[in-house]
Amino acid sequence: MFLLILLFVVVAVIVAVGLCGYGGRTLADHGLRRAHAAAVLRGLAALAGGGACALYAWGLLAVCGAVMTAEDGGTDSSPARSCRTAGWQERSREGVEIVDHRVTYVPLGFVCETSDGGSYDNGDVPGYVNPAVFGLALVGAGGVIGSVFVSERRWVRAGG
């Protein structure tokens, strides 16, 4: 699982760099003052998408660290060290043990599962990552939709 998450980090970083390059080039080629609205929206949508991918990669690195810590075997490996949050010893005395862990990708997090059927996020992913990724992805999607709408309107006006 650790290597798969690292692969996702690499892919997210490559996509982020590509989107930021495209967005920056689009805005630079057309210029903000003389560009059509569709070009500006496309450029801003690409920059927002690049920001979302970069933040997602940042969160994946936090999950990667939690997975690496949890999968580290040895005499002190049960329960997983990544799941030892505040109050885990009190819950253990009450009979609620940490039995497993998993990674959630949307929303991004490292989830510890307990013997009573419950689960909790260990908090390794910074709290701003998921809302910021969602917001930037929403802005990017809105920019793409707006760009298509503006381009279509301009095409219809031109008699196409």
C-alpha positions as CSV (number, residue, x, y, z in Angstrom):
1,M,0.0,0.0,0.0
2,F,2.9,2.3,0.8
3,L,4.3,2.1,-2.8
4,L,0.8,2.6,-4.3
5,I,0.4,5.8,-2.3
6,L,3.8,7.0,-3.4
7,L,2.8,6.4,-7.0
8,F,-0.4,8.5,-6.4
9,V,1.8,11.3,-5.0
10,V,4.1,11.3,-8.1
11,V,1.1,11.3,-10.4
12,A,-0.6,14.1,-8.5
13,V,2.6,16.2,-8.5
14,I,3.0,15.6,-12.3
15,V,-0.6,16.6,-13.0
16,A,-0.3,19.7,-10.7
17,V,2.9,20.9,-12.5
18,G,1.2,20.2,-15.9
19,L,-2.0,22.1,-15.0
20,C,-0.1,25.0,-13.5
21,G,2.1,25.2,-16.6
22,Y,-0.9,25.1,-18.9
23,G,-2.8,27.7,-16.9
24,G,0.2,30.1,-16.6
25,R,1.0,29.7,-20.3
26,T,-2.7,30.3,-21.3
27,L,-2.9,33.5,-19.2
28,A,0.6,34.7,-20.4
29,D,-0.1,34.0,-24.1
30,H,-3.4,35.9,-24.1
31,G,-2.7,38.5,-21.5
32,L,-5.3,39.3,-18.9
33,R,-6.4,42.6,-20.4
34,R,-6.9,41.6,-24.0
35,A,-7.8,38.0,-23.6
36,H,-11.3,36.6,-24.2
37,A,-13.2,35.5,-21.2
38,A,-13.0,31.9,-22.2
39,A,-9.1,32.0,-22.2
40,V,-9.0,33.6,-18.8
41,L,-11.5,31.1,-17.4
42,R,-9.5,28.2,-18.9
43,G,-6.3,29.5,-17.4
44,L,-7.7,30.1,-14.0
45,A,-9.4,26.7,-14.0
46,A,-6.1,25.0,-14.8
47,L,-4.4,26.9,-12.0
48,A,-7.1,26.0,-9.5
49,G,-6.9,22.3,-10.6
50,G,-3.1,22.4,-10.2
51,G,-3.5,23.8,-6.7
52,A,-6.0,21.1,-5.9
53,C,-3.6,18.4,-7.1
54,A,-0.7,19.9,-5.2
55,L,-2.7,20.0,-2.0
56,Y,-3.9,16.4,-2.5
57,A,-0.3,15.3,-3.0
58,W,0.6,17.1,0.3
59,G,-2.2,15.2,2.1
60,L,-1.1,11.9,0.5
61,L,2.4,12.4,1.9
62,A,0.9,12.7,5.4
63,V,-1.1,9.5,4.8
64,C,2.0,7.9,3.4
65,G,3.8,8.6,6.7
66,A,1.0,7.2,8.7
67,V,0.9,4.0,6.6
68,M,4.7,3.6,6.9
69,T,4.5,4.0,10.7
70,A,1.5,1.6,10.9
71,E,3.1,-1.1,8.8
72,D,6.4,-1.0,10.7
73,G,6.5,-4.4,12.4
74,G,8.3,-5.2,15.7
75,T,7.5,-5.7,19.3
76,D,5.7,-2.4,19.6
77,S,3.5,-2.7,16.5
78,S,0.2,-3.6,18.1
79,P,-1.9,-1.5,18.0
80,A,-0.5,0.4,15.1
81,R,1.5,3.5,16.3
82,S,-0.4,5.7,13.9
83,C,-3.7,4.8,15.6
84,R,-2.4,5.6,19.1
85,T,-4.2,8.9,19.5
86,A,-5.2,10.6,22.7
87,G,-7.3,8.3,24.8
88,W,-6.5,5.0,23.1
89,Q,-5.3,3.4,26.4
90,E,-8.5,4.4,28.2
91,R,-10.6,2.8,25.4
92,S,-8.4,-0.3,25.5
93,R,-9.0,-0.7,29.3
94,E,-12.8,-0.5,28.5
95,G,-12.4,-3.4,26.1
96,V,-12.4,-1.4,22.8
97,E,-9.3,-2.4,20.9
98,I,-7.8,-1.1,17.7
99,V,-8.1,-3.9,15.2
100,D,-7.2,-2.6,11.8
101,H,-6.5,0.5,9.7
102,R,-7.3,1.7,6.2
103,V,-6.8,4.6,3.9
104,T,-9.6,6.7,2.5
105,Y,-8.9,8.6,-0.6
106,V,-12.1,10.8,-0.7
107,P,-12.0,12.5,1.8
108,L,-8.3,11.8,2.3
109,G,-7.5,10.3,5.6
110,F,-6.0,7.4,7.7
111,V,-8.8,5.6,9.4
112,C,-8.4,3.3,12.4
113,E,-11.0,0.6,13.0
114,T,-12.0,-0.6,16.5
115,S,-13.3,-3.9,17.8
116,D,-16.8,-2.4,18.5
117,G,-17.3,-1.7,14.8
118,G,-16.4,1.9,15.1
119,S,-13.7,3.9,13.3
120,Y,-11.9,7.2,13.7
121,D,-9.6,9.3,11.6
122,N,-6.2,9.7,13.3
123,G,-5.7,13.3,12.2
124,D,-2.5,12.9,10.3
125,V,-3.9,14.7,7.3
126,P,-3.9,18.5,8.1
127,G,-7.5,19.8,8.6
128,Y,-7.2,22.3,5.8
129,V,-6.4,19.8,3.0
130,N,-9.8,18.2,2.3
131,P,-11.8,21.4,2.3
132,A,-9.2,23.3,0.2
133,V,-8.9,20.4,-2.3
134,F,-12.7,20.4,-2.6
135,G,-12.9,24.2,-3.0
136,L,-10.2,24.4,-5.6
137,A,-11.6,21.5,-7.5
138,L,-15.0,23.2,-7.5
139,V,-13.5,26.5,-8.7
140,G,-11.6,24.6,-11.5
141,A,-14.8,22.8,-12.6
142,G,-16.7,26.0,-12.5
143,G,-14.0,27.7,-14.7
144,V,-14.1,24.9,-17.2
145,I,-17.9,25.0,-17.4
146,G,-17.9,28.8,-17.7
147,S,-15.2,28.6,-20.4
148,V,-17.3,26.2,-22.4
149,F,-20.4,28.3,-22.0
150,V,-18.6,31.5,-23.1
151,S,-17.0,29.8,-26.1
152,E,-20.3,28.3,-27.2
153,R,-22.0,31.7,-26.9
154,R,-19.2,33.4,-29.0
155,W,-19.4,30.6,-31.6
156,V,-23.2,31.0,-31.9
157,R,-22.9,34.8,-32.3
158,A,-20.3,34.3,-35.0
159,G,-22.9,32.4,-37.0
160,G,-21.4,28.9,-36.4
